[in-house]
Amino acid sequence: MKKTILALALLFTVSTVFTGCREEKSTGEKIEEAAEDTGDAIEDAADDVGDAVDDVVDEVD
């Protein structure tokens, strides 16, 4: 019984340590991350369009 209580107390302590140290992002950081993600998505789309154009040009030749 004593070992079970100690094991549960240890698990509670460990879980508290890992969940209690979580950092929350500020609004500015969230906006900056969203802007970077949007820029990356636009860049990927532009690369895909460029590849498609190259493929069409190769097919025409």
C-alpha positions as CSV (number, residue, x, y, z in Angstrom):
1,M,0.0,0.0,0.0
2,K,2.8,2.4,0.9
3,K,4.7,1.7,-2.3
4,T,1.5,2.4,-4.3
5,I,1.0,5.7,-2.7
6,L,4.6,6.7,-3.1
7,A,4.5,5.7,-6.8
8,L,1.4,7.7,-7.4
9,A,3.0,10.7,-5.6
10,L,6.1,10.4,-7.8
11,L,4.0,10.2,-11.0
12,F,2.0,13.3,-9.9
13,T,5.2,15.2,-9.2
14,V,6.8,14.3,-12.5
15,S,3.7,15.2,-14.5
16,T,3.4,18.5,-12.6
17,V,7.0,19.4,-13.5
18,F,6.5,18.7,-17.2
19,T,3.1,20.4,-17.6
20,G,3.8,23.4,-15.3
21,C,6.8,24.7,-17.3
22,R,4.9,25.2,-20.6
23,E,5.5,28.6,-22.2
24,E,2.7,30.4,-23.8
25,K,3.3,32.5,-26.9
26,S,2.4,36.1,-26.9
27,T,0.0,37.5,-29.5
28,G,2.9,39.1,-31.4
29,E,4.8,35.7,-31.6
30,K,1.6,34.0,-32.9
31,I,1.2,36.6,-35.6
32,E,4.9,36.4,-36.6
33,E,4.7,32.6,-36.8
34,A,1.5,32.8,-38.9
35,A,3.1,35.3,-41.3
36,E,6.2,33.1,-41.7
37,D,4.0,30.0,-42.4
38,T,2.0,32.0,-45.0
39,G,5.2,33.1,-46.6
40,D,6.5,29.6,-46.7
41,A,3.2,28.3,-48.3
42,I,3.3,31.0,-50.9
43,E,7.0,30.2,-51.7
44,D,6.1,26.5,-52.0
45,A,3.1,27.3,-54.3
46,A,5.4,29.4,-56.5
47,D,7.9,26.6,-56.8
48,D,5.1,24.2,-57.8
49,V,3.8,26.6,-60.5
50,G,7.4,27.0,-61.8
51,D,7.8,23.2,-62.0
52,A,4.5,22.8,-63.8
53,V,5.5,25.5,-66.3
54,D,8.8,23.8,-66.9
55,D,7.0,20.5,-67.5
56,V,4.6,22.0,-70.0
57,V,7.5,23.7,-71.8
58,D,9.3,20.3,-72.0
59,E,6.2,18.6,-73.4
60,V,5.8,21.2,-76.1
61,D,9.4,20.9,-77.2
